[in-house]
Amino acid sequence: MMEPKVGDGMVTQDHEDQMQLGLRIIQNAFQNKMHSLEQEIRGLRLTCEEQRSNVTTLQKKSSSLEVELVESHQRSQQLAEESKELFKTVNNLRKQIERLEHLKQAVLSSIQDDQAQEAELGDTRLLMSDERLRGATPLTAADMGFAGSIAAAA
């Protein structure tokens, strides 16, 4: 067996110092790793909160847009119904205009026929006027002013 040498105490001391140094290196590495992981966790928590805030904002916006979409759909249906009613009204008005145009043509035709008849009968009307008839018919005793004397004679 070997006898311990005088320098063996130094070897043992060296081993302990190396062990202590190794432990400090491991502890420093552990603390550095813990510190970096804690910072990463804080960053991820902030990012998570930002994402939650963004999600909440987007959900509100989505809800608002859904409400707007429903309102727009209802408004488009209302406008479609109004359009349908207006189309019916326009068709009814066109039919009435067509009837009125036919009535107008009938009235104008009747007026033209009357005017043509008047043109043909115009000479006859002139002959049948009161003044012409009075002048052309024989005078009666009453027209001549003898009405009072005839009544007295009777």
ROVO-194535 format. One record per residue (C-alpha): residue number from 0; residue in three letters; x, y, z. Coordinates in steps of 0.2 Angstrom, whole numbers, m for minus. Example, Ala and Ser with C-alpha at 12.3 -4.5 7.8 and 13.67 -1.06 7.14 Angstrom:
2
<resi=0	resn=ALA	X=62	Y=m22	Z=39>
<resi=1	resn=SER	X=68	Y=m5	Z=36>
END
This chain:
154
<resi=0	resn=MET	X=0	Y=0	Z=0>
<resi=1	resn=MET	X=5	Y=17	Z=m3>
<resi=2	resn=GLU	X=9	Y=29	Z=11>
<resi=3	resn=PRO	X=1	Y=46	Z=12>
<resi=4	resn=LYS	X=13	Y=59	Z=6>
<resi=5	resn=VAL	X=15	Y=76	Z=13>
<resi=6	resn=GLY	X=6	Y=84	Z=m2>
<resi=7	resn=ASP	X=m9	Y=73	Z=0>
<resi=8	resn=GLY	X=m17	Y=86	Z=11>
<resi=9	resn=MET	X=m16	Y=98	Z=m4>
<resi=10	resn=VAL	X=m24	Y=85	Z=m15>
<resi=11	resn=THR	X=m38	Y=83	Z=m4>
<resi=12	resn=GLN	X=m40	Y=102	Z=m2>
<resi=13	resn=ASP	X=m39	Y=104	Z=m21>
<resi=14	resn=HIS	X=m53	Y=91	Z=m23>
<resi=15	resn=GLU	X=m64	Y=100	Z=m11>
<resi=16	resn=ASP	X=m60	Y=117	Z=m19>
<resi=17	resn=GLN	X=m64	Y=109	Z=m36>
<resi=18	resn=MET	X=m80	Y=102	Z=m29>
<resi=19	resn=GLN	X=m85	Y=119	Z=m22>
<resi=20	resn=LEU	X=m81	Y=127	Z=m38>
<resi=21	resn=GLY	X=m91	Y=114	Z=m48>
<resi=22	resn=LEU	X=m106	Y=117	Z=m36>
<resi=23	resn=ARG	X=m105	Y=136	Z=m38>
<resi=24	resn=ILE	X=m104	Y=134	Z=m57>
<resi=25	resn=ILE	X=m119	Y=123	Z=m56>
<resi=26	resn=GLN	X=m128	Y=135	Z=m44>
<resi=27	resn=ASN	X=m124	Y=150	Z=m55>
<resi=28	resn=ALA	X=m130	Y=141	Z=m71>
<resi=29	resn=PHE	X=m146	Y=135	Z=m62>
<resi=30	resn=GLN	X=m149	Y=153	Z=m56>
<resi=31	resn=ASN	X=m146	Y=160	Z=m73>
<resi=32	resn=LYS	X=m157	Y=148	Z=m81>
<resi=33	resn=MET	X=m171	Y=151	Z=m68>
<resi=34	resn=HIS	X=m169	Y=170	Z=m71>
<resi=35	resn=SER	X=m170	Y=168	Z=m90>
<resi=36	resn=LEU	X=m185	Y=156	Z=m88>
<resi=37	resn=GLU	X=m194	Y=168	Z=m76>
<resi=38	resn=GLN	X=m191	Y=182	Z=m88>
<resi=39	resn=GLU	X=m198	Y=172	Z=m102>
<resi=40	resn=ILE	X=m213	Y=167	Z=m92>
<resi=41	resn=ARG	X=m216	Y=186	Z=m88>
<resi=42	resn=GLY	X=m215	Y=190	Z=m107>
<resi=43	resn=LEU	X=m226	Y=175	Z=m111>
<resi=44	resn=ARG	X=m239	Y=181	Z=m98>
<resi=45	resn=LEU	X=m239	Y=199	Z=m105>
<resi=46	resn=THR	X=m241	Y=192	Z=m123>
<resi=47	resn=CYS	X=m255	Y=181	Z=m116>
<resi=48	resn=GLU	X=m264	Y=196	Z=m108>
<resi=49	resn=GLU	X=m262	Y=206	Z=m124>
<resi=50	resn=GLN	X=m269	Y=191	Z=m134>
<resi=51	resn=ARG	X=m283	Y=190	Z=m122>
<resi=52	resn=SER	X=m286	Y=209	Z=m124>
<resi=53	resn=ASN	X=m286	Y=207	Z=m143>
<resi=54	resn=VAL	X=m298	Y=192	Z=m142>
<resi=55	resn=THR	X=m310	Y=202	Z=m132>
<resi=56	resn=THR	X=m309	Y=217	Z=m144>
<resi=57	resn=LEU	X=m311	Y=206	Z=m159>
<resi=58	resn=GLN	X=m326	Y=197	Z=m150>
<resi=59	resn=LYS	X=m334	Y=214	Z=m147>
<resi=60	resn=LYS	X=m331	Y=219	Z=m165>
<resi=61	resn=SER	X=m337	Y=202	Z=m172>
<resi=62	resn=SER	X=m353	Y=204	Z=m161>
<resi=63	resn=SER	X=m356	Y=222	Z=m167>
<resi=64	resn=LEU	X=m353	Y=216	Z=m185>
<resi=65	resn=GLU	X=m366	Y=202	Z=m183>
<resi=66	resn=VAL	X=m379	Y=214	Z=m176>
<resi=67	resn=GLU	X=m375	Y=226	Z=m191>
<resi=68	resn=LEU	X=m377	Y=211	Z=m203>
<resi=69	resn=VAL	X=m394	Y=206	Z=m196>
<resi=70	resn=GLU	X=m400	Y=224	Z=m197>
<resi=71	resn=SER	X=m394	Y=225	Z=m214>
<resi=72	resn=HIS	X=m402	Y=209	Z=m219>
<resi=73	resn=GLN	X=m418	Y=215	Z=m211>
<resi=74	resn=ARG	X=m417	Y=232	Z=m220>
<resi=75	resn=SER	X=m414	Y=223	Z=m237>
<resi=76	resn=GLN	X=m429	Y=212	Z=m234>
<resi=77	resn=GLN	X=m439	Y=228	Z=m230>
<resi=78	resn=LEU	X=m433	Y=237	Z=m245>
<resi=79	resn=ALA	X=m437	Y=221	Z=m256>
<resi=80	resn=GLU	X=m455	Y=221	Z=m250>
<resi=81	resn=GLU	X=m456	Y=240	Z=m253>
<resi=82	resn=SER	X=m449	Y=237	Z=m270>
<resi=83	resn=LYS	X=m462	Y=224	Z=m274>
<resi=84	resn=GLU	X=m476	Y=235	Z=m268>
<resi=85	resn=LEU	X=m469	Y=249	Z=m278>
<resi=86	resn=PHE	X=m468	Y=238	Z=m293>
<resi=87	resn=LYS	X=m486	Y=233	Z=m291>
<resi=88	resn=THR	X=m491	Y=251	Z=m289>
<resi=89	resn=VAL	X=m482	Y=256	Z=m305>
<resi=90	resn=ASN	X=m490	Y=242	Z=m314>
<resi=91	resn=ASN	X=m508	Y=247	Z=m308>
<resi=92	resn=LEU	X=m504	Y=265	Z=m313>
<resi=93	resn=ARG	X=m498	Y=260	Z=m330>
<resi=94	resn=LYS	X=m515	Y=250	Z=m332>
<resi=95	resn=GLN	X=m524	Y=266	Z=m326>
<resi=96	resn=ILE	X=m514	Y=277	Z=m338>
<resi=97	resn=GLU	X=m518	Y=265	Z=m352>
<resi=98	resn=ARG	X=m537	Y=265	Z=m348>
<resi=99	resn=LEU	X=m536	Y=284	Z=m347>
<resi=100	resn=GLU	X=m527	Y=285	Z=m364>
<resi=101	resn=HIS	X=m541	Y=275	Z=m371>
<resi=102	resn=LEU	X=m554	Y=286	Z=m363>
<resi=103	resn=LYS	X=m545	Y=301	Z=m369>
<resi=104	resn=GLN	X=m545	Y=294	Z=m387>
<resi=105	resn=ALA	X=m564	Y=290	Z=m386>
<resi=106	resn=VAL	X=m568	Y=308	Z=m380>
<resi=107	resn=LEU	X=m557	Y=316	Z=m393>
<resi=108	resn=SER	X=m565	Y=305	Z=m406>
<resi=109	resn=SER	X=m582	Y=309	Z=m400>
<resi=110	resn=ILE	X=m578	Y=328	Z=m400>
<resi=111	resn=GLN	X=m571	Y=326	Z=m418>
<resi=112	resn=ASP	X=m587	Y=317	Z=m423>
<resi=113	resn=ASP	X=m598	Y=331	Z=m415>
<resi=114	resn=GLN	X=m587	Y=344	Z=m423>
<resi=115	resn=ALA	X=m590	Y=336	Z=m440>
<resi=116	resn=GLN	X=m608	Y=334	Z=m437>
<resi=117	resn=GLU	X=m609	Y=353	Z=m432>
<resi=118	resn=ALA	X=m600	Y=357	Z=m448>
<resi=119	resn=GLU	X=m613	Y=347	Z=m458>
<resi=120	resn=LEU	X=m627	Y=354	Z=m448>
<resi=121	resn=GLY	X=m620	Y=371	Z=m446>
<resi=122	resn=ASP	X=m631	Y=378	Z=m460>
<resi=123	resn=THR	X=m646	Y=370	Z=m452>
<resi=124	resn=ARG	X=m643	Y=378	Z=m435>
<resi=125	resn=LEU	X=m642	Y=395	Z=m443>
<resi=126	resn=LEU	X=m659	Y=392	Z=m451>
<resi=127	resn=MET	X=m666	Y=386	Z=m435>
<resi=128	resn=SER	X=m660	Y=400	Z=m424>
<resi=129	resn=ASP	X=m674	Y=410	Z=m415>
<resi=130	resn=GLU	X=m672	Y=426	Z=m424>
<resi=131	resn=ARG	X=m672	Y=417	Z=m441>
<resi=132	resn=LEU	X=m688	Y=408	Z=m436>
<resi=133	resn=ARG	X=m697	Y=423	Z=m429>
<resi=134	resn=GLY	X=m693	Y=433	Z=m445>
<resi=135	resn=ALA	X=m698	Y=419	Z=m457>
<resi=136	resn=THR	X=m715	Y=414	Z=m448>
<resi=137	resn=PRO	X=m731	Y=423	Z=m451>
<resi=138	resn=LEU	X=m735	Y=435	Z=m437>
<resi=139	resn=THR	X=m749	Y=431	Z=m426>
<resi=140	resn=ALA	X=m761	Y=443	Z=m419>
<resi=141	resn=ALA	X=m753	Y=442	Z=m402>
<resi=142	resn=ASP	X=m736	Y=445	Z=m409>
<resi=143	resn=MET	X=m743	Y=460	Z=m418>
<resi=144	resn=GLY	X=m750	Y=468	Z=m403>
<resi=145	resn=PHE	X=m768	Y=463	Z=m406>
<resi=146	resn=ALA	X=m769	Y=452	Z=m392>
<resi=147	resn=GLY	X=m778	Y=464	Z=m381>
<resi=148	resn=SER	X=m791	Y=469	Z=m394>
<resi=149	resn=ILE	X=m795	Y=451	Z=m398>
<resi=150	resn=ALA	X=m798	Y=447	Z=m379>
<resi=151	resn=ALA	X=m809	Y=462	Z=m378>
<resi=152	resn=ALA	X=m819	Y=457	Z=m393>
<resi=153	resn=ALA	X=m823	Y=440	Z=m386>
END
